[in-house]
Amino acid sequence: MGKLAIWFRQPAHDWLEALPVGNGLLGAMIFGGVPLERIQVNEKTVWSGCRYNLERPDAREYVEQARKSLFEGRYCEAEELVRNHVTVWPPGRHSYEMLCNVYLEFSDARDLVYSVREYGRCLGLEEAVAWVEYAAGQRRHKREVFASFADKVLVARVESSRRDLNFSVSVERRDAEAAVEGDMIVLRGHALCPCHGAGVELAAALKVLVEGGSVEAKGRRLHLRDAERATLLLAGATSYWSEDPLRACREMVEQAASLGYGELRRRHVERYRELFGRVELHLGEGRDELPTDERMEALRRGFEDTALEALYFQFGRYLLISSSFPGSPLPANLQGMWADGYAPPWNSDYYLNINLEMNYCPPRSRTCRSATSRSSTSWTG
């Protein structure tokens, strides 16, 4: 797995335990379930607000009147002037929302769930790829997921050692319409604005590529039968940056499909490493043979694991790169870009008094070496 890997021996029990991937536009949380895999997806611009006019053309005139009232001690009058003629408050409270959930339901796994062995769920920071692998019955199963930095789509690869994959795929979001179009599931709707009924228009398109076997539609799902391998490509878009979000999604997944899985992965890793590979941090040896949750528990009990501290540092860099890659339509929000549901804490909003400083004001480029010979730190801003 390498030293820069976050891994576990069990699926995520809740959203906070899922593994994050992102490319600055799309983000996803990978749960790693056996009979049912949930991939919760975010798109950076899914916002419940809508366009409204914040201009006050005559504000300058009232600012002067308010200043005069303040200087003359009429404070209530000044406050009233500013409230009624200078400041503009947007109608209601708006929030960042998730785009959708993608579900992979494995029809042959429910009977084998209690025989699962050698389970591993991992996020490799050096490649920005998450994977799940386990054995069940006579098969070994593997899934690999990444959000492509080069091609702006979410990519999931599903494999089985027996090459007889049978599972269904669905894309779901409340108050949104999902439909099957050939080998593609498309979804369209609006973010839910509490004041005007609809925020930005949103869309998603998921295309399924199979090697061997077949794909058939049943209702709003796609069912894969006896496939050797399968690649899922998902794109998301909103009216924040596209006049026709669904058309943009279709174009992105078709372009990605023309490249093939191997090329998509190569381009993704190459583009990601341009940023992630600029910084190395070495603090000593650690307990890499243990899963991350067990390493954290050992640290709480007093065991030394300086490599875990370096991993934590690099995980922070990974999250910022993944939620704020150059060319992203918006900066990182309060949760980077990963948020579940339709009302995340603090609306996953943007605050100049915390987001800007924490994410975009790094220390100046420098090299530091500790007083001890075994620990060194180097980074480039």
N, C-alpha and C positions, 0 to 999 in steps of 0.2 A: 504493500500500500504506500510505502514511502513515509518519510518523516512528516511531510506536510499533508496529513490526511486526518479527517474527522470521521470516526467510524464507530459502529454499534453492532451488537449481536442480536438485536431485535428490531421489529418495525416501530415506527413512531406511534405513541399512544395518543398524542394530541398534536395540535398544530405547532406548538412551540418546539416539539422534538423533531419535526420534519427538517429535511435538508434543503437549503436555499440555493437556487441557481438563478442567474439573471444576466442580461446583456445591455442594461441601460434603458431598454424599451419594454421588454417582457421579463417578468420574474415568475418563478414557480417554486412551490414547496413540495418535496418528494417524501411521501409517507412510507413507502416500501412495504405495503401490505401484501400478503400471500394470495388469498383468494380474491381480494379486491384491492387494487392500487388506486389511491387518490392522488392526483396531481392538481394542486390548487394554483390557479394562474392569475397573475396581475399584469395589467398594462398601465404604463406610467401615467396616462392622461385620462383614466376613467374617473371622472369627477361629477358629483351630483349637481354642481352649480351650472348656471347658464350665463349667457352674455347679458349684461345690463350696463346702463350708462352711469358712469361715476363722475361725470363732469359737472361742475358748478361754475358756469361762465362769469357770474357776478360775485364770485367768492372774494376777489381782491377788495372790492368795495366794502364788504362786510368785515373783512379782516381789519381794515383801518378803523372802522367804527368800534369793533371789539377792543382794539388796542386803546382807543380813546377812553372807552368805558372803564377799562382796567386801570389806566393811569389816574382816573378820577375816582377810583374806589367803588365803582358800581359793578361788583364782581358777578352777581347773579345775571345782570343784564348782559354782560360780556359773554357769559357761558351760554345764555339763551341764543344770542346772535350766532355764535360758532356752531351750536347744535343745529339750528334751523337753516343756516345759510352757507356754511363752510364745509363741515364734514359730511361725508356720505357713507351710510352703512348699507352693505349688501343685504338684500332681503333674505332673512332666515340664515340658518347655519348649514353649510355645505360640507361634504365629506368625500374623501377618497374611497373608492369601492373596489372590490375584487372584480376581475373580468369574468371568470367562470371556473368550474371544476371539470376536470377530465377524469373519467372513471374507466379503468380496465378491469373487467370481471372475467376471471379465468374459470371456465366451466369445469375443468378437470382437477382443480386445486382444492375445492371444498372438502372432498373426501380425504385429501392427503395432508390437510393443514396440521394435523396432530403428529404427522411423521416427518415434518420439516426438520432438517438438520444442517449443520455447517452454514447457518445463516450469517450474512454480512451485509451491512448497509453503510456506504462510504461516500464521502465528498472529498475528492482529490483537489487540493488547492493549486497544484502545479499545472493542472490542465483545465480546471473549472468544469469538471465532469462528475456527476453523481451516479452511483450504480448500486444495484441490489442483486445479490446472488445467493442461491440456496439450493439444496438438494431435497427432493421429495419423491418418494417411490423410487422408480428407476431413472428418473430424469434429474438433470441439473438445469436450473433456470437462471437467466441473467437478464437484467434490464439496465440500460445506460441512458442517462438523460443529461442534456446540456442546453443552454440558451445561447445560440450562436451569436458571437460578437461580429462575425463577418457577414452573416446573411439574415440576421434579425428574426429568426424563427426559433421556436422551441422544438427540439429534436429528441425523440425517444426511440430507442432500439430495443426490441424484444427478441430473445433467443431461447431455444430449448435444445438440449443435447440430443433428444430424440427427433427433432425437426418435425414435430406434429403439434404445432401451436393451435389452441382453440380458445378464443376469448372474444369478448364483445367490447366495443368502445362507445362511450357516450360523452356528450358535452352538455353541461347543464348550468343554468343561471336562472334565478327567479325572475319572473316577468319578462322573459326573453323567449323568442321563438327559435327552436333548433329544427333543422331539416337535413335530410340526406340527399346529396346530389352525386350519384355515381359512387366514387371511392372517397367522397369528401362529406364531412358534416359541417354545415354552416350555421352560425348563430348570429342573430342581430337583435338589438333592443336599445334601450336608453338607460343611463344611470338614473337613479331615483331621486329627483329633486323634491324636497319637502314643500317648497313654495309654488313651483310652477309645474310639477308633475313629471318633468323630464329634464335631465341634465344633458350631457353630451351623448350623441349617438355613438353606439359601440357595435363592434362586430368581431367575430372570430371565425377562422376556417381551419379545419383539421383534415389533412389528407393522409390516407393510409396506403403505404406501398408494401406489397407482399412479395416474397420469393417462394414460389410454389404455393399450393393450396388455392383458396378462393376467398372472395369477400362478397358478402351479400347484405342487403339492407333489410332490417326488420323494425318497422316503426321509425323511431328517431335514432336507432343504433346501427352500427356496422358490426357484423359478425365475421370473424376470421375462422376458417376451417382448414385444418391440416396444413398449416403454413410452415415452411422451413424457418423463415425469419420475417420480421415485420419492422418497418420504420414508420413512425408517426411524426408528421410535421404540422405544427400549429403556428398560426400567425394571428395577431390581434391588432386592431386599429380603432381610432375614434375620430369624430368630426373635429377634434381639437387640431389635428394636423392633416386630415384627409377629407376632401369633399365627398368621397364615396368610400367609406371604411370597408365595406364588404368586398368591393372590387380590389382595394389595396391588399386585403388579406389573401384573396385568391391569387393575385399576381405574385405575392411573396412566396406562397407555398409551392406554386408551380415552378417558379424559378429555382427554389431550393431542391425540388424533386428532380430537376434536370441535372443536378450536380452529383447526386448519389450520396449514400451515407459516408463512405470513406473520405470523399473530398470535403463534404460538409464538416466532418470532425477535424480534418487536417487544417482547414481554413480557420475554424473556430480557435483551436489551440494556438496556432501561429499568431493570430491577432491578439488574443488575450495575453500571451507571454510578452508581447511588446511592452506592456505596462507592468504586469506582475513580476517579470524577470528582472526588473531594475533594482530590486531591493533584496538583500539577504540579511538575516539576523541569526547569529549563533550565540547561544547562552550556555551550552554544555549538553551533556547527554540526557536522555529521558527514557521513559518506559513505553516505547513505541509499540511493544508487543501487546499492550492492553488497549481495549476499546476506550474511547474518550470519556465516557461516563465513569468507568472504573478508575481512570487516571485522576479525574477530578475528585472522586471520593477518597482516593489515596492521599491526594494533596491536602484535603481537609483533615485527614488523620495525622498529618505531619510529615509525610514522605516527601523528599525533595524531587522535583521534576522540572528543572529549568527549561527543558525542551518544550514542555507544555506551555510555558509562558511565551516562548518564541512562536509557537503555533497560534496562540491567542492573538498575538500581534499581527501575524500574517493573515489570520481569519478576518481581522478588522479591515485590512487592506483589500482582501478579496471582496468583502461586502460592499465597500465603497466603489471599487472598480465595477462590480456587477450591477450596482444600482445607479451609477453615474458615469457610464462610459462616454468618452467624447462623441458628440453627435446626438446625445440623448435629448429628447424634446423638453425635459424639465430636470431640475436638479434633484438630488436625493431629498425625500421628505422625512418626516419624523421616524419612519420605520424603514428608511432606505427606499424600498418599493414593495416590500412584502407585507401584505395585510389581508387578513381573513374577513369575509363577510362584507357587510354594508355600512357598518358604523364602528370603525377601529378607534382605539384610544386616541383622544385629542384630534380625531378626524384624519390622522396621518397628515397633518397640515404642514405648512412651511412657516418657519419662524426665523426672522433675521437675528434674533438674540441668542440662538442656539445652533440651528442647522448650519448657517454660514461659517461660524467660527469652528465648530467641531469638524466639519467635513472639508472645508476649502481653504483653511489657513494653516498649512503644515509648517513645521520648522524650516528654517533656511537650510540649504544643502550643506552638509558637513559630515565629518567622520569622527567618531568618538571611540576610544578604547578604554575599557575599564581598568581599574587598578590591578585586578587579578589577571594572571597570564592565560587562564583557561576561558575567559569570557570576552567576547568582542562584539561591538555593534557597529554596523555601517549602513547608511542609507542615502539615497538621493531623493530629493524632494520632487 
